[in-house]
Amino acid sequence: MLFLTAIAAIGGLAVVLATLVAVANKKLYVAEDPRIDAVEEMLPHANCGACGFPGCRPFAEAVVTGKAKPGKCTVSSDEGRATIASFLGVDVGAEEKRVARLACAGGDNVARDRASYEGLASCSAAALVAGGGKGCFWGCLGLADCERACTFDAIVMDGQRLPVVDEQKCTACGDCVVACPKDLFSVHEASHRLWVACKSQEAGDGILEDCQVGCTACGRCAMDAPGLITMRGNLPVVDYQKNHQTKTPIQRCPTGAIVWLDADGPQKGAAAKKIIRKGARKDAPT
Amino acid sequence: MRSSPHSKTFAHGVHPPECKDDTSALPIRQFPFAPVQVVPLLQHLGKPAIAEVAEGQEVVRGQRIARPDGFMSVAMHAPVSGVVQRIGLAPAISGRMEPAIFVRPFPGSTQEPAQGRPVDARTATPEQIIAAVQEAGIVGLGGASFPTHVKLKLPDGKRGDTLLINGAECEPYLTADHRVMLEHAADVMAGIPFLLKATGTERAIVCIESNKQDAAAVMRAAIPPGQPVSVEVLPVKYPQGAEKMLITAILGREVPSGGLPIDVGTLCVNVATCAEIGQLLPRGAGIHERVLTVGGPGIRKKGNYRVPIGTPLRFLLESVGYEPDLTRVFLGGPMMGQAVSSLDIPVTKGTTGVIGFTARETGNVAEQREHPCIRCGYCLEACPIFLNPSMLGLLARNEQHQRMADDFHLMDCFECGSCTFVCPAHIPLVQHFRISKRAVRRAKAAGK
């Protein structure tokens, strides 16, 4: 008899709770725009954050409510963005293509190591051991933290232990910017072709001992493009607000630290030496 | 285990080989000046000092050449009489190029150190002593380089009752503090009244490990009559010289997580720092040289030297001579010290020793291949602050930095290296933790 009571009690409780849930579902229903789900479905699900929102769902909400344009999603293809725009009947919002750029050109062929680092094969680990083994204290350590951090396989290490960004694949999500312990990456508009590929703050030819393509802070580029380029902290700084579609500043650069990036890779000025050196040089015991 | 009276110690810890016999009996010797002395403006934790000399200016040994920038900063003094060659960038152990003053010595100078306004421990007020310590450029000489005057300025509402003079020197190879206690006992005793007066503490205890019985005897004999100073001898164990461990060992007090020694009414000052205070303040001088150990199997003329601040390592190593197969140079001891990446790095106020290893000690890297963690628990028994390095290591591998900090007290780790020392799988735990700590700090700074 006792078990019947138990079944009745539990069964009764179940009925009561089920009713409550059913009523609550009706009463407390939050009307959500069904287009959010649809738009989220059209997004690439990378959750990379390049759009400035925490993930694809918040971005979909923003697009539907009109707070963002579909073009903000740099990971979607052109057709994908157009589909979302036509689905919502809004403007695509042409977002300028942005890519990650590396402010170092000191691969193994031109830059030397000052010590050989032995330990965890990671830039962030090496950077903690007195800055790593690279001769230049600002230079790329070449242990591929950025390559591992990149979700889109847009960064590949070349034969000289220097990362190369594939501008087609890069979505400007900024993961490499965070991963690099030397802060060499920054996100730029792809149309910015004038680029200072060096972070050395040393003035004079001392840097050439460690890296043949380092900036010596000679200031020629700033002289040739007054207003556009200013020297700050022994490095040229390009003011991209001005008309920067000029190759003049790279022409007299003695080391090729300031370059013109186009489809074939970085172009150096005529004065920049053709730099050929094989392998790293080691002369200090540590 | 030793029986009492040597039973005061802390739980856990490790026993690395001491390797102190080569240099512990060698008296401190004055080191010559390098052709160019490189004095970095940032040799301490805090803000860099501001240079107040110009290129081409003549300076006198001990003269102030940079003034402190605010309270979290100390003055810098010329290590040698000479001329300021230039003010430029020099490599630092932090892995960055830091601004430094390059001083070229005058060959004919008498090198008589400059003196300033003397400070008397009996008449000076605590504020005057704290200002004088900052003006003398004194930082913690035990390796951390924390500005001493900041430590002496107790936070509002905090009071201390005990001052610990840290002569544990638990790092292998290092014998500089040992020699300071033997040869400069009077300076240590002269420094204690300054520290007691500045902080209002009642007593001082000089803490020495039992492998330095001779130093303990000298220190006991040097205590002036009527001074509230005693000497405690502790059993040898690493990392006893860490201030939190020392406080636990001597007083049985535990510094709370994220807290400071003053939270348990204690202050901890390195014995060499105390000796410098005792030596410099009565003369009104600034710190321009320090005692350090140059040793290790890769070094020929090992010893304890009084080295001018700013001596480049290249000159130091060439002067003492090194074995041809020298492969690695450390600043500090092998447990907590840092391998250098450039021999142009100068000796700074925080350099406790320069240790050279040859290929025989650094060994075959391939043999020390990292193996997976089998959770043997050796690291848990080694960690002096009872963290779980094994779990932290696994989380670090998965880049769960924030979780390490939130749930496993990562930020309390002071990187003593005990866990890495005992790990049979050769997992570079401390290196992982340092990366994670940096990531957590960066995330915190970005979140603000």
HADDOCK unambig.tbl for C-alpha pairs under 7 A between the chains (distance, minus, plus):
assign (segid A and resid 114 and name CA) (segid B and resid 341 and name CA) 6.61 0.50 0.50
assign (segid A and resid 114 and name CA) (segid B and resid 342 and name CA) 6.36 0.50 0.50
assign (segid A and resid 115 and name CA) (segid B and resid 341 and name CA) 5.37 0.50 0.50
assign (segid A and resid 115 and name CA) (segid B and resid 342 and name CA) 6.88 0.50 0.50
assign (segid A and resid 124 and name CA) (segid B and resid 435 and name CA) 6.41 0.50 0.50
assign (segid A and resid 125 and name CA) (segid B and resid 431 and name CA) 6.54 0.50 0.50
assign (segid A and resid 125 and name CA) (segid B and resid 435 and name CA) 6.26 0.50 0.50
assign (segid A and resid 127 and name CA) (segid B and resid 95 and name CA) 6.92 0.50 0.50
assign (segid A and resid 129 and name CA) (segid B and resid 338 and name CA) 6.66 0.50 0.50
assign (segid A and resid 129 and name CA) (segid B and resid 339 and name CA) 6.37 0.50 0.50
assign (segid A and resid 130 and name CA) (segid B and resid 93 and name CA) 4.90 0.50 0.50
assign (segid A and resid 130 and name CA) (segid B and resid 94 and name CA) 5.22 0.50 0.50
assign (segid A and resid 130 and name CA) (segid B and resid 95 and name CA) 4.06 0.50 0.50
assign (segid A and resid 130 and name CA) (segid B and resid 339 and name CA) 6.80 0.50 0.50
assign (segid A and resid 130 and name CA) (segid B and resid 340 and name CA) 5.63 0.50 0.50
assign (segid A and resid 130 and name CA) (segid B and resid 341 and name CA) 5.64 0.50 0.50
assign (segid A and resid 131 and name CA) (segid B and resid 94 and name CA) 6.55 0.50 0.50
assign (segid A and resid 131 and name CA) (segid B and resid 95 and name CA) 3.47 0.50 0.50
assign (segid A and resid 131 and name CA) (segid B and resid 96 and name CA) 6.55 0.50 0.50
assign (segid A and resid 132 and name CA) (segid B and resid 341 and name CA) 6.45 0.50 0.50
assign (segid A and resid 133 and name CA) (segid B and resid 341 and name CA) 5.76 0.50 0.50
assign (segid A and resid 137 and name CA) (segid B and resid 95 and name CA) 6.58 0.50 0.50
assign (segid A and resid 137 and name CA) (segid B and resid 96 and name CA) 5.84 0.50 0.50
assign (segid A and resid 137 and name CA) (segid B and resid 97 and name CA) 6.63 0.50 0.50
assign (segid A and resid 285 and name CA) (segid B and resid 326 and name CA) 6.47 0.50 0.50
assign (segid A and resid 285 and name CA) (segid B and resid 327 and name CA) 5.40 0.50 0.50
assign (segid A and resid 285 and name CA) (segid B and resid 328 and name CA) 6.67 0.50 0.50
assign (segid A and resid 286 and name CA) (segid B and resid 327 and name CA) 5.08 0.50 0.50
assign (segid A and resid 286 and name CA) (segid B and resid 328 and name CA) 4.16 0.50 0.50
assign (segid A and resid 286 and name CA) (segid B and resid 329 and name CA) 5.48 0.50 0.50
assign (segid A and resid 286 and name CA) (segid B and resid 340 and name CA) 6.50 0.50 0.50
assign (segid A and resid 286 and name CA) (segid B and resid 341 and name CA) 6.15 0.50 0.50
